[in-house]
């Protein structure tokens, strides 16, 4: 991707599979409605899964629960 496309990262879409990520933090930003803690704050993502996120999407879009589950993400302690 180019620098221009990096600005177009959609925070509502999983950067690994392209499906909606249902991030509670993004839902709260979009709707203004308080959300509970996002599921992603309670799991540890593998280095392998994190390495699959394109550089321009890192820190901008969340991995979806499906990708996390398929990669074997484990609950945080």
C-alpha positions as CSV (number, residue, x, y, z in Angstrom):
1,X,0.0,0.0,0.0
2,X,1.1,3.6,-0.5
3,X,1.1,6.4,2.1
4,X,-2.2,7.6,0.6
5,X,-3.8,4.2,1.3
6,X,-2.4,4.1,4.8
7,X,-4.6,7.1,5.6
8,X,-7.6,5.0,4.4
9,X,-7.3,2.2,6.9
10,X,-10.8,1.4,8.2
11,X,-10.6,0.8,12.0
12,X,-13.9,-1.2,11.7
13,X,-12.3,-3.8,9.5
14,X,-9.9,-6.6,10.5
15,X,-6.6,-6.0,8.7
16,X,-6.0,-9.7,8.4
17,X,-9.2,-11.0,6.8
18,X,-11.1,-7.9,5.8
19,X,-14.2,-8.7,7.8
20,X,-15.8,-6.4,10.4
21,X,-13.9,-6.6,13.7
22,X,-16.8,-5.5,16.0
23,X,-14.3,-3.5,18.1
24,X,-16.2,-2.2,21.2
25,X,-13.9,0.8,21.3
26,X,-14.7,1.8,17.7
27,X,-18.4,1.1,18.2
28,X,-18.3,3.6,21.2
29,X,-16.5,6.2,19.1
30,X,-19.0,5.9,16.3
31,X,-22.2,5.7,18.3
32,X,-21.3,7.7,21.5
33,X,-22.9,4.8,23.4
34,X,-20.8,3.3,26.2
35,X,-19.6,-0.2,25.5
36,X,-18.2,-2.8,27.9
37,X,-14.5,-3.8,27.6
38,X,-13.7,-5.1,24.2
39,X,-13.0,-8.9,24.0
40,X,-9.5,-8.1,22.6
41,X,-8.4,-6.5,25.9
42,X,-8.6,-9.9,27.5
43,X,-6.6,-12.1,25.1
44,X,-2.9,-12.4,24.2
45,X,-2.3,-12.3,20.4
46,X,0.5,-14.5,19.0
47,X,3.5,-12.8,17.5
48,X,2.7,-14.7,14.3
49,X,-0.8,-13.2,14.1
50,X,0.4,-9.7,14.8
51,X,3.1,-10.0,12.1
52,X,0.3,-10.6,9.6
53,X,-1.1,-7.1,10.1
54,X,0.1,-4.8,7.3
55,X,2.4,-2.1,8.6
56,X,0.1,0.7,7.7
57,X,-2.8,-0.8,9.7
58,X,-0.8,-1.4,12.9
59,X,-2.2,0.5,15.8
60,X,-5.1,1.6,13.5
61,X,-7.4,-1.4,13.1
62,X,-8.2,-4.3,15.4
63,X,-7.9,-8.0,14.5
64,X,-11.4,-9.7,14.6
65,X,-12.3,-12.4,17.1
66,X,-12.5,-15.0,14.3
67,X,-8.9,-14.5,13.2
68,X,-7.8,-14.4,16.9
69,X,-9.6,-17.7,17.6
70,X,-8.2,-19.4,14.5
71,X,-4.7,-18.4,15.4
72,X,-5.1,-19.8,18.9
73,X,-5.1,-16.5,20.8
74,X,-5.1,-17.2,24.6
75,X,-7.0,-15.5,27.4
76,X,-4.8,-13.0,29.3
77,X,-3.9,-13.8,32.9
